[in-house]
Structures are given as structure tokens and as C-alpha cells.
Amino acid sequence: MADICLLGTGGMLPLPYRFLTSLYAEYNGKAVLIDCGEGTQVAAAKHGIKLSRIELILITHCHADHVTGLPGLLLSIGNNSRTTPLEIAAPESCIPVIEKLMSVCGALPYEVRLRGLPENEHFEFTADMIDPLLTVRTMPLSHRVSCLGYSLVLKRKPVFLPQNAKAMNIPVELWKRLHNGETVTLADGLRVPPEAVTGEKKPPLKLTYVTDTLPVAELELFAMGADLFVCEGMYGLPDKKESMNEKGHMLMQDACNIAKLADAKKLWLTHYSPAEKEPSVYADELKEIFSDTVISEDGIRMTL
């Protein structure tokens, strides 16, 4: 199971009651953080998040409300006695910006590995630092600067059937290897494929995170079938549409339409404008478009 927490739901600047958009996803004691605006380490502390578990940070783009919290976060992680490497992945053009932000941190007690990601094409990589079964997929978005959307796709092992393993006299010490998908050879030379001791395959878990973009058509495919789709909704007023188009953002209604076309299981809205004091007033209208819409608040949690 994966535990998800939306640390903040604000865009542009933090408010006394709303931190900037950042998402924490933990699996088996290791975590991914997506975006890190100013104050992210404070939001993490408020919501009981253990910074020591973060192994990978994904940055969508280098606007201040998504990246300037990195120095404080990295220093806080260092103060938690971390010594093992931590990886930050971001659009290639963001790497020099991140390096400059890190220059104010001094000497951290752990290595930070920076990874530039292609900005103009879809890309994917395995997040081995979290789990070999976790794949990170990226999609170029349409904003005023290079910006990436992320999908975290976690493959799940099929059900293990111990009764089959016992019937074949397979030593217990080999069960884990079989459950991990390996073929093993027994003492008598018999080769046993994993399918002999596993049952029904489980569908992968999928989390898609998209913010700071126009509602481009490809998004519905990128978020297709997501168990949780986290998407920006700067405003809920349709008369803001022209302004949002100019600035490379989308309305709450745009996010709902994409979630519906993508057949997502649940939508969390985020990245509200500071001018949207009470986004919940649009709940009824938005649920008419996509019934599983949640007007997210800071600290909302879910287990996939």
C-alpha cells in the first residue's frame, strides 16, 4: 500500500492557512516528494511527515512556489542525521537553478544527486531508491516555462500461494525469490517458474500529479485510469478562463473534465489561487462534471 499526503494546496504564495502545493507519497517506509515551495518542511512537520524517509524529490518546474523550499528542506533532512544519498529529478533547465539554491545550504552531511529530465518528450525511469517496481513517467506540459507532469506507477506482486509451494516441496528460503518473479532451481534440478506458486495478478497503482499547465489534450491519456489524479484548479469562476489561458494555468472545471475523460478513480484539486479563499463553494458544480472530485485541503491523506 502507498500512503499519500498533500502537504499544501496553494499556488503563487503561502497563506497563514494554506501552504504551497507539495505532495508526499510513501511506500514501505521510503518516500517521494513532488514539488517543494517555501515552507514545505514546515508543512511536513505540521502533518507528521518524517523527512528522513524521502529518497526522491521530483520538481515540476522552477517557478518559486514549486522550488524555493529546497534549501530549508535539505537542511532539515540533514538535521535528521541523514548520511545516504538523496536524488532530485527536474526538467533539465531547472538543474542550474537548483544548484544555485543549494549553494546556500553549505556542506550537507549527505550527497544530493541531481538528475535532469527531458523537457520536450515523454520519459520514464525506474525509482530503484524507492522500489524496483516503481516507475516514474513524465509528460511535458504547457506553461510559461518548461514544466513536467508526473505519474508514479507501482507494479504489484501477484498473490503468493504457499500451499502450492509446500506441495512442490520448495524450501521456504526460496519463496521470496519466486514471489519477486524469479525462476528457481531445486536441489533435484527441477526449475520452478514463479507462475507455479502465484495466483491472480494485481493491477498496478497509479498516481498522477499535474500542475501549472493549460488543459492540453494529451493529459487525459497521461492520467488514464489513475487511482488518484492530483491536478491544479487555480480558480472556479469561468470568467477567469481567458486569464488562465494567458498565464498557462487551468480552471477547476478543466481538471474535472480531464479526470472524467481519463476515467480516473478520484480527483484531488490543488494549487488554488490566493484569491480563492473558499474553493469548496464550487463543490456541487464540480461534482456534476466528475463525481469523485475532492476540494482538497492541506494535509489530506489517502492510502492506495
RAJORA-V464306 format. One record per backbone hydrogen bond with DSSP energy under -0.5 kcal/mol. CO is the residue of the C=O (numbers start at 1). NH is the residue of the N-H. E is the energy in kcal/mol with one decimal. If there is no record, write none. Layout:
# RAJORA-V464306
CO|NH|E  CO|NH|E
This chain:
# RAJORA-V464306
1|28|-0.6  2|4|-0.5  2|304|-3.0  3|26|-3.0  4|302|-2.0  5|7|-1.0  5|24|-2.9  6|299|-2.9  8|22|-1.0  9|272|-2.6  10|21|-2.5  11|13|-2.4  15|18|-1.3  18|15|-3.2  19|9|-1.0  19|10|-2.7  22|7|-1.8  22|8|-1.1  23|34|-2.9  24|5|-2.7  25|32|-2.8  26|3|-2.7  27|30|-1.6  30|27|-3.3  31|55|-2.9  31|56|-1.4  32|25|-2.7  33|35|-0.6  33|58|-3.1  34|23|-2.2  36|69|-2.6  36|70|-0.5  37|40|-1.7  39|42|-0.6  39|43|-2.2  40|44|-2.5  41|45|-1.8  42|46|-2.4  43|47|-1.9  44|49|-3.0  45|48|-1.3  49|51|-0.8  50|53|-1.8  51|54|-1.8  53|31|-3.1  55|87|-1.9  56|33|-2.5  57|89|-2.9  58|35|-3.1  60|148|-1.8  63|66|-2.3  63|67|-0.7  64|67|-0.9  64|68|-2.0  66|36|-2.9  67|70|-1.8  69|73|-2.3  70|74|-3.1  71|75|-2.3  72|76|-2.2  73|77|-2.5  74|78|-2.1  75|79|-1.9  77|80|-1.2  77|82|-1.0  78|81|-1.4  86|113|-3.0  87|57|-2.4  88|115|-2.7  89|59|-2.5  90|117|-2.7  91|94|-2.4  91|95|-0.7  92|95|-1.1  94|98|-2.5  95|99|-2.5  96|100|-1.8  97|101|-2.3  98|102|-2.4  99|103|-0.8  100|103|-0.6  101|104|-1.2  102|105|-1.9  103|106|-0.6  106|108|-0.8  111|86|-2.5  111|113|-0.6  112|114|-0.6  113|88|-2.8  115|90|-2.1  117|92|-2.1  123|138|-3.1  125|136|-3.2  126|128|-1.6  127|130|-1.9  127|131|-2.5  131|134|-2.1  133|135|-0.6  133|155|-2.5  134|127|-2.7  135|137|-0.6  135|153|-2.9  136|125|-2.0  137|151|-2.5  138|123|-1.1  139|149|-2.8  141|143|-0.7  142|214|-1.8  147|141|-3.0  149|139|-1.6  150|209|-3.4  151|137|-3.0  151|153|-0.6  152|154|-0.6  152|207|-2.3  153|135|-2.8  153|155|-0.7  154|205|-2.5  159|199|-3.3  160|162|-0.8  161|164|-1.0  161|165|-1.6  162|166|-2.6  163|167|-1.9  164|168|-1.4  165|170|-2.5  166|169|-1.6  169|171|-0.5  171|174|-2.1  172|175|-1.6  172|176|-0.5  174|178|-2.0  175|179|-2.6  176|180|-1.6  177|182|-2.5  178|181|-1.6  184|192|-3.4  186|189|-2.1  190|186|-3.0  190|192|-0.5  191|193|-0.6  192|184|-2.2  193|196|-1.7  194|197|-1.6  197|161|-3.2  200|159|-1.4  202|156|-0.5  205|154|-2.7  206|227|-1.6  206|228|-1.5  207|152|-3.2  208|230|-3.4  209|150|-2.4  210|232|-1.5  214|216|-2.4  216|219|-1.6  217|220|-1.2  218|221|-0.6  218|222|-2.1  219|223|-2.4  221|224|-0.8  223|226|-2.3  226|265|-3.0  226|266|-0.5  228|208|-2.5  228|230|-0.6  229|231|-0.6  229|268|-2.6  230|210|-2.9  231|270|-1.6  234|273|-2.2  235|252|-2.8  236|238|-0.6  237|240|-2.2  238|241|-2.0  240|244|-2.5  241|245|-2.4  242|246|-1.8  243|247|-1.5  244|248|-0.9  244|249|-2.5  250|234|-1.9  251|255|-1.7  252|256|-2.1  253|257|-2.2  254|258|-2.2  255|259|-2.5  256|260|-2.1  257|261|-2.3  258|262|-2.4  259|264|-2.1  260|263|-1.0  262|225|-3.2  266|229|-2.8  267|269|-0.6  267|294|-2.6  268|231|-2.3  270|233|-2.5  272|11|-2.4  273|276|-1.8  275|277|-1.4  278|281|-1.9  279|282|-1.7  280|283|-1.8  282|286|-2.5  283|287|-2.5  284|288|-1.0  285|289|-0.7  286|289|-0.8  286|290|-2.5  290|293|-1.0  292|267|-2.5  294|269|-2.4  294|296|-1.6  297|300|-1.8  300|6|-2.3  302|4|-3.4  302|304|-0.5
